Amino acid sequence: MTDIPRRAVSRSAKLASLPIGFAGRAALGLGKRVTGIASEVISAEVQQRTAEHLFSVLGQLKGGAMKFGQALSVFEAALPEEMAGPYRAALTKLQEAAPPMPAASVHKAIAASLGADWREHFREFNDKPAAAASIGQVHRGVWSDGRAVAVKVQYPGAGEALVSDLNQLGRLANLFRVIQPGLDVKPLVSELKARVVEELDYELEASAQRTFAEAYDSDDMIYVPPVVASSARVLVTEWIDGTPLADVISSGTEAERDAAGERMALLHFSAPHLTGGLLHADPHPGNFRILPDGRLAVLDFGAVARVPAGMLEQIGRLSRLALDGDAEGVLEGLRLEGFVKPDVEVDAQAILDYLVPILEPIAVEEFRFSRAWLRAEATRLANPRSAAYQLGRNLNLPPPYLLVHRVTLGSIGVLCQLEARARYREAVEEWLPGFAG
């Protein structure tokens, strides 16, 4: 494989293999009803095969297929525990690994971006990729000034592949109910498509990373590696050695997981204030490292949300009203923001009862996120027989809030994977405008 398979026919054929494989395995084991978020469950062996098949296809295709898998991975914590194991293992592999692009293709791509004399910029360049992601792979090198650097090279054909995959995945969205029956993936696919152009431009990514690096310069909790050089298809940044967040999730001590969660929450709430309205919008574990001094190193700024003016203050104000028990004030605010359409009649107290459990992490001085808590909330909100589910069908998610909503859910998913405990309310009081009053 010299680059991303570009032809829509060949990529669609691979993606089309998913329903065939799922159907065969479903015939073996689907149908057993269980409690929890999932309405169906299959045997451990069938789950294992399904997970391996799904993420093998996504990983091989790279592009939008792999990006979709990475976005989906943060919801793994909501799976019932008996289902989580096979998917957790496959998702972890997907987050940081994919079949590599050959060295010749890498050299050609770098030369096209940095010039035929590109090797003069490096003292060393390792042809073997250190990591592979959805639209590019990363190589380790040593810059001309002696700094260890990470060189991200975009796959040839990445743009065409992203559009092709996301269009196809939109048509196959119902297949992913095998993983999470309560998850509506169509808005996720649509939102990912809207960000394709931005993520393909490494110059735009470099600009965002420089902004974050400046914002967190000398910070004792968060570190963003500086940009060394950039072009539209090649990005060179300082190399980061550290413990992958996935390793902290799988084998870290309680103290290490708590500290990582505290820093994740701090990044999420402080970034828009410190960066002038930017939010790191790809919170899957593969994008984070824990440095030897305990700081959270943040990688990959291809996906960055630009938060509209006033949005965070509205979120903070409505959250405070909900925690204060002001049902009428919450309903009025939700109507003004478009969460409740003018022609929809809903009970104010029912809305409050719907929201308060979601806000539990910031209603108390200290909170431990957990898979069990997330599963319980997912069950409450996604079970068609629950009052919350019926109420939720009457609520709307305004387009300006979609990306912030997805990023927040992703961050919560990682915190639940970490089983992290911290004083999250303090971070909200300090950084979320409108919350403290």
C-alpha positions as CSV (number, residue, x, y, z in Angstrom):
1,M,0.0,0.0,0.0
2,T,1.6,3.2,-1.2
3,D,-0.9,5.6,0.2
4,I,-4.6,5.9,1.1
5,P,-6.7,3.8,-1.2
6,R,-8.3,6.6,-3.2
7,R,-10.9,5.1,-5.4
8,A,-14.4,5.4,-4.0
9,V,-15.3,2.0,-5.3
10,S,-12.4,0.2,-3.5
11,R,-13.0,2.0,-0.3
12,S,-16.7,1.5,-0.4
13,A,-16.2,-2.2,-1.0
14,K,-14.1,-2.5,2.2
15,L,-16.7,-0.5,4.2
16,A,-19.5,-2.6,2.6
17,S,-17.8,-5.7,4.1
18,L,-18.8,-4.5,7.5
19,P,-22.6,-5.2,7.2
20,I,-21.9,-8.7,5.8
21,G,-19.5,-9.6,8.6
22,F,-21.8,-8.1,11.2
23,A,-24.8,-9.9,9.9
24,G,-23.1,-13.3,10.0
25,R,-21.9,-12.8,13.5
26,A,-25.3,-11.3,14.6
27,A,-27.0,-14.5,13.4
28,L,-24.7,-16.4,15.8
29,G,-25.4,-14.4,18.9
30,L,-27.6,-11.3,18.7
31,G,-30.9,-11.3,20.4
32,K,-30.2,-11.8,24.1
33,R,-31.8,-8.8,25.9
34,V,-29.8,-7.2,28.7
35,T,-30.2,-4.3,31.0
36,G,-28.0,-1.2,30.5
37,I,-27.4,1.0,27.6
38,A,-27.2,-1.8,25.1
39,S,-30.4,-3.4,24.0
40,E,-28.7,-6.5,22.6
41,V,-25.5,-8.4,23.4
42,I,-23.6,-11.1,21.7
43,S,-21.2,-13.7,23.0
44,A,-17.7,-12.7,24.0
45,E,-16.2,-14.5,21.0
46,V,-18.6,-12.8,18.6
47,Q,-17.8,-9.4,20.2
48,Q,-14.1,-10.0,19.8
49,R,-14.5,-10.9,16.1
50,T,-16.8,-7.9,15.5
51,A,-14.4,-5.5,17.2
52,E,-11.4,-6.8,15.4
53,H,-13.2,-6.7,12.0
54,L,-14.6,-3.2,12.4
55,F,-11.4,-1.6,13.6
56,S,-9.2,-3.5,11.2
57,V,-11.2,-2.1,8.3
58,L,-11.2,1.4,9.7
59,G,-7.5,1.3,10.4
60,Q,-6.5,0.0,7.0
61,L,-8.6,2.6,5.2
62,K,-7.3,5.5,7.4
63,G,-8.9,8.7,6.3
64,G,-12.4,9.4,7.5
65,A,-13.1,5.8,8.4
66,M,-10.2,5.8,10.9
67,K,-11.1,9.3,12.2
68,F,-14.7,8.1,12.8
69,G,-13.4,5.2,14.8
70,Q,-11.2,7.5,16.9
71,A,-14.2,9.8,17.6
72,L,-16.2,6.8,18.5
73,S,-13.6,5.4,20.8
74,V,-14.2,8.0,23.6
75,F,-17.7,6.5,24.1
76,E,-16.3,3.1,24.9
77,A,-16.6,3.9,28.6
78,A,-20.4,3.8,28.2
79,L,-20.5,0.2,27.1
80,P,-21.7,-2.4,29.6
81,E,-18.7,-3.9,31.3
82,E,-19.2,-7.4,29.8
83,M,-19.0,-5.9,26.3
84,A,-16.3,-3.4,26.9
85,G,-13.2,-5.6,26.9
86,P,-12.9,-6.6,23.2
87,Y,-13.9,-3.1,22.0
88,R,-11.6,-1.4,24.4
89,A,-8.6,-3.4,23.1
90,A,-9.5,-2.8,19.5
91,L,-10.1,0.9,20.1
92,T,-6.8,1.4,21.9
93,K,-5.0,-0.1,18.9
94,L,-6.9,2.2,16.5
95,Q,-6.1,5.3,18.5
96,E,-2.4,5.2,17.8
97,A,-1.7,2.7,15.1
98,A,-2.5,2.0,11.4
99,P,-0.6,0.4,8.5
100,P,2.3,2.7,7.6
101,M,3.0,4.6,4.4
102,P,6.1,3.4,2.6
103,A,9.3,5.4,3.0
104,A,9.4,6.4,-0.6
105,S,5.9,8.0,-0.4
106,V,7.0,9.8,2.8
107,H,10.1,11.3,1.2
108,K,8.0,12.4,-1.8
109,A,5.4,14.1,0.3
110,I,8.1,15.9,2.4
111,A,10.0,17.0,-0.7
112,A,6.7,18.4,-2.2
113,S,6.2,20.5,1.0
114,L,9.7,21.4,2.2
115,G,11.6,21.3,-1.0
116,A,14.0,18.8,-2.7
117,D,16.7,19.7,-0.2
118,W,14.4,18.8,2.7
119,R,17.1,16.6,4.3
120,E,19.3,19.6,5.0
121,H,16.8,20.6,7.6
122,F,17.4,17.4,9.5
123,R,20.4,15.9,11.3
124,E,18.5,12.6,11.4
125,F,15.2,11.3,10.0
126,N,13.7,7.9,10.9
127,D,11.9,6.4,7.9
128,K,9.9,4.1,10.3
129,P,6.8,5.9,11.5
130,A,6.5,6.4,15.2
131,A,2.7,6.7,15.0
132,A,-0.1,6.7,12.4
133,A,-3.3,8.6,12.6
134,S,-6.4,9.3,10.5
135,I,-4.9,11.6,7.8
136,G,-1.2,11.4,8.4
137,Q,1.6,9.5,10.1
138,V,4.4,10.8,12.4
139,H,8.1,10.2,12.1
140,R,10.8,11.0,14.6
141,G,13.8,13.1,13.6
142,V,16.4,15.5,14.8
143,W,16.2,19.1,13.5
144,S,19.2,21.0,12.2
145,D,19.6,22.8,15.6
146,G,19.7,19.5,17.5
147,R,16.1,19.4,18.7
148,A,14.2,16.1,18.6
149,V,11.2,16.6,16.4
150,A,8.0,14.9,15.4
151,V,7.3,15.2,11.6
152,K,3.7,14.7,10.6
153,V,3.2,13.8,7.0
154,Q,-0.2,13.8,5.4
155,Y,-1.2,10.7,3.4
156,P,-1.5,11.2,-0.4
157,G,-5.2,11.3,-1.2
158,A,-6.3,12.1,2.3
159,G,-8.8,14.7,1.3
160,E,-10.6,12.5,-1.2
161,A,-10.6,9.6,1.2
162,L,-12.1,11.7,4.1
163,V,-15.0,12.8,2.0
164,S,-15.6,9.4,0.5
165,D,-15.5,7.6,3.9
166,L,-17.7,10.0,5.7
167,N,-20.3,9.9,3.0
168,Q,-20.2,6.1,3.1
169,L,-20.3,5.9,6.9
170,G,-23.3,8.2,6.9
171,R,-25.1,5.6,4.9
172,L,-23.9,2.8,7.1
173,A,-24.5,4.6,10.4
174,N,-27.0,2.0,11.7
175,L,-24.3,-0.7,11.7
176,F,-22.5,1.0,14.6
177,R,-25.5,0.2,16.9
178,V,-23.7,-3.1,17.3
179,I,-21.2,-1.1,19.5
180,Q,-23.6,1.4,21.0
181,P,-27.3,0.9,20.3
182,G,-28.2,4.2,21.9
183,L,-25.7,6.3,20.0
184,D,-27.0,8.5,17.1
185,V,-23.9,8.6,14.9
186,K,-25.4,10.6,12.0
187,P,-24.9,14.0,13.6
188,L,-21.3,12.9,14.5
189,V,-20.6,12.0,10.9
190,S,-22.1,15.3,9.6
191,E,-20.1,17.3,12.1
192,L,-16.9,15.5,11.2
193,K,-17.5,16.2,7.5
194,A,-17.8,19.9,8.3
195,R,-14.3,19.9,9.7
196,V,-12.5,18.0,6.9
197,V,-11.2,21.0,5.1
198,E,-9.7,22.5,8.3
199,E,-8.0,19.3,9.4
200,L,-6.4,18.9,5.9
201,D,-4.6,22.2,6.3
202,Y,-1.5,21.7,8.4
203,E,-0.8,25.4,8.3
204,L,-4.0,26.1,10.0
205,E,-3.2,23.4,12.6
206,A,0.2,25.0,13.1
207,S,-1.4,28.3,13.8
208,A,-3.7,26.8,16.4
209,Q,-0.9,24.9,18.1
210,R,1.2,28.1,18.3
211,T,-1.7,29.9,20.0
212,F,-2.1,27.0,22.5
213,A,1.7,26.9,23.1
214,E,1.8,30.6,23.9
215,A,-1.3,30.4,26.1
216,Y,0.2,27.6,28.2
217,D,3.8,28.7,28.1
218,S,5.4,28.0,31.6
219,D,2.2,26.5,32.9
220,D,2.8,23.9,35.6
221,M,-0.1,21.6,34.6
222,I,-0.3,21.6,30.8
223,Y,2.3,21.6,28.1
224,V,1.9,22.2,24.3
225,P,5.0,21.4,22.1
226,P,6.2,24.3,20.0
227,V,5.9,24.3,16.2
228,V,9.3,24.1,14.5
229,A,8.2,24.3,10.8
230,S,5.0,23.9,8.8
231,S,3.5,23.6,5.4
232,A,0.1,22.7,4.1
233,R,0.9,18.9,4.2
234,V,3.9,18.6,6.6
235,L,4.0,19.7,10.2
236,V,7.2,19.6,12.3
237,T,6.9,20.1,16.1
238,E,9.0,19.4,19.1
239,W,9.1,15.7,20.0
240,I,7.4,14.7,23.2
241,D,8.5,11.7,25.3
242,G,6.0,10.8,28.0
243,T,3.5,8.1,29.2
244,P,0.6,7.7,26.7
245,L,-2.7,8.5,28.4
246,A,-4.0,5.1,27.2
247,D,-1.3,3.5,29.5
248,V,-2.5,5.6,32.4
249,I,-6.0,4.5,31.8
250,S,-5.0,0.8,31.6
251,S,-2.4,0.6,34.3
252,G,-1.9,3.9,36.1
253,T,-2.2,4.2,39.8
254,E,-5.3,5.9,41.3
255,A,-3.2,9.1,42.0
256,E,-1.9,9.1,38.4
257,R,-5.4,8.7,37.0
258,D,-6.8,11.4,39.2
259,A,-4.0,13.8,38.3
260,A,-4.5,13.2,34.6
261,G,-8.2,13.8,34.9
262,E,-7.7,17.0,36.7
263,R,-5.4,18.3,33.9
264,M,-7.8,17.1,31.2
265,A,-10.6,19.1,32.8
266,L,-8.4,22.1,33.3
267,L,-7.5,22.1,29.6
268,H,-11.2,21.8,28.6
269,F,-12.4,24.7,30.7
270,S,-9.4,27.1,30.6
271,A,-8.5,26.9,26.9
272,P,-11.2,29.1,25.5
273,H,-10.3,31.9,27.9
274,L,-6.6,31.6,27.5
275,T,-6.6,31.2,23.7
276,G,-9.2,33.7,22.7
277,G,-12.0,31.2,22.1
278,L,-10.3,28.0,21.0
279,L,-11.1,24.5,22.3
280,H,-9.0,21.4,21.6
281,A,-11.6,19.3,19.8
282,D,-10.1,15.9,19.6
283,P,-10.0,14.5,23.1
284,H,-9.2,10.9,22.5
285,P,-6.4,9.3,24.6
286,G,-3.9,9.0,21.7
287,N,-3.6,12.8,21.7
288,F,-2.2,13.1,25.3
289,R,1.0,12.2,27.2
290,I,1.9,12.5,30.8
291,L,5.4,14.1,31.2
292,P,7.9,13.0,33.9
293,D,7.1,16.2,35.8
294,G,3.3,15.4,35.8
295,R,2.2,17.9,33.2
296,L,-0.3,16.9,30.5
297,A,1.3,17.2,27.1
298,V,-1.4,18.0,24.4
299,L,-0.8,16.8,20.9
300,D,-2.6,17.2,17.5
301,F,-4.4,20.5,17.0
302,G,-5.9,19.6,13.6
303,A,-9.4,19.6,15.2
304,V,-9.9,22.9,17.1
305,A,-13.3,24.4,17.9
306,R,-13.8,28.1,17.6
307,V,-16.3,28.9,20.3
308,P,-18.9,31.6,19.4
309,A,-18.9,34.8,21.5
310,G,-21.2,34.5,24.5
311,M,-21.8,30.7,24.2
312,L,-19.8,29.7,27.2
313,E,-21.4,32.4,29.4
314,Q,-24.8,31.1,28.4
315,I,-23.7,27.5,29.3
316,G,-22.3,28.7,32.6
317,R,-25.4,30.7,33.5
318,L,-27.8,27.9,32.6
319,S,-25.7,25.4,34.6
320,R,-25.8,27.7,37.6
321,L,-29.6,28.2,37.3
322,A,-30.1,24.4,37.1
323,L,-28.0,23.8,40.2
324,D,-29.9,26.5,42.0
325,G,-33.2,24.8,41.2
326,D,-34.6,27.6,39.0
327,A,-36.7,25.5,36.7
328,E,-38.4,28.4,35.0
329,G,-35.2,30.3,34.4
330,V,-33.6,27.2,32.9
331,L,-36.5,26.7,30.5
332,E,-36.5,30.3,29.5
333,G,-32.8,30.2,28.8
334,L,-33.0,27.0,26.8
335,R,-35.8,28.5,24.6
336,L,-33.7,31.6,24.0
337,E,-30.7,29.5,22.9
338,G,-32.8,27.2,20.7
339,F,-32.7,24.0,22.7
340,V,-36.4,24.2,23.1
341,K,-38.3,25.3,20.0
342,P,-41.0,27.9,20.3
343,D,-43.8,25.6,19.4
344,V,-42.8,22.8,21.8
345,E,-44.6,22.6,25.2
346,V,-42.5,21.0,28.0
347,D,-42.7,21.1,31.7
348,A,-40.1,23.3,33.4
349,Q,-39.6,20.9,36.3
350,A,-39.2,17.9,34.0
351,I,-36.5,19.8,32.2
352,L,-34.7,20.5,35.5
353,D,-35.0,16.8,36.5
354,Y,-33.5,15.9,33.1
355,L,-30.5,18.2,33.5
356,V,-29.5,18.0,37.2
357,P,-28.1,14.4,37.1
358,I,-25.9,15.4,34.1
359,L,-24.5,18.3,36.2
360,E,-23.6,16.1,39.2
361,P,-19.8,16.3,38.6
362,I,-20.0,20.1,39.2
363,A,-22.7,20.0,41.8
364,V,-20.3,18.7,44.5
365,E,-16.9,19.8,45.7
366,E,-15.3,16.5,44.6
367,F,-16.5,14.0,42.1
368,R,-15.2,10.6,40.7
369,F,-16.0,10.0,37.1
370,S,-16.6,6.3,36.4
371,R,-17.7,3.9,33.7
372,A,-20.6,2.9,36.0
373,W,-21.8,6.5,36.3
374,L,-21.6,7.1,32.5
375,R,-23.4,3.8,31.8
376,A,-26.1,4.8,34.3
377,E,-26.5,8.2,32.6
378,A,-26.5,6.8,29.1
379,T,-29.1,4.3,30.2
380,R,-31.3,7.0,31.7
381,L,-31.1,9.2,28.6
382,A,-31.1,6.5,25.9
383,N,-33.6,3.9,27.2
384,P,-36.8,4.4,25.2
385,R,-38.9,3.5,28.2
386,S,-37.4,6.2,30.4
387,A,-39.0,9.6,31.0
388,A,-35.7,11.3,30.3
389,Y,-35.6,9.7,26.8
390,Q,-39.1,10.8,26.0
391,L,-38.3,14.4,27.1
392,G,-35.1,14.4,25.2
393,R,-37.0,13.8,22.0
394,N,-38.5,17.2,22.4
395,L,-35.2,18.9,22.8
396,N,-33.1,20.4,20.0
397,L,-29.3,20.8,19.7
398,P,-28.6,24.1,18.0
399,P,-25.9,23.8,15.3
400,P,-23.5,26.3,17.0
401,Y,-23.5,24.0,20.1
402,L,-22.9,20.7,18.2
403,L,-19.1,20.7,18.3
404,V,-18.8,22.0,21.8
405,H,-21.3,19.3,22.9
406,R,-19.3,16.6,21.1
407,V,-16.0,17.7,22.6
408,T,-17.5,17.9,26.1
409,L,-18.9,14.3,25.7
410,G,-15.6,13.1,24.5
411,S,-13.8,14.7,27.4
412,I,-16.3,13.1,29.8
413,G,-15.7,9.8,28.2
414,V,-12.0,10.0,28.8
415,L,-12.5,11.1,32.4
416,C,-14.7,8.0,32.9
417,Q,-12.1,5.8,31.3
418,L,-9.6,7.2,33.8
419,E,-12.0,6.7,36.7
420,A,-10.7,10.1,37.8
421,R,-11.5,12.0,40.9
422,A,-10.9,15.7,41.4
423,R,-12.5,19.1,42.3
424,Y,-14.0,19.8,38.9
425,R,-16.3,22.4,40.3
426,E,-13.3,24.6,41.2
427,A,-12.2,24.6,37.5
428,V,-15.7,25.5,36.4
429,E,-16.0,28.3,38.9
430,E,-12.6,29.7,37.8
431,W,-12.9,29.3,34.0
432,L,-16.5,29.1,32.9
433,P,-18.0,32.5,32.6
434,G,-21.5,33.0,33.9
435,F,-21.3,30.1,36.4
436,A,-19.9,31.9,39.5
437,G,-22.5,34.7,39.1
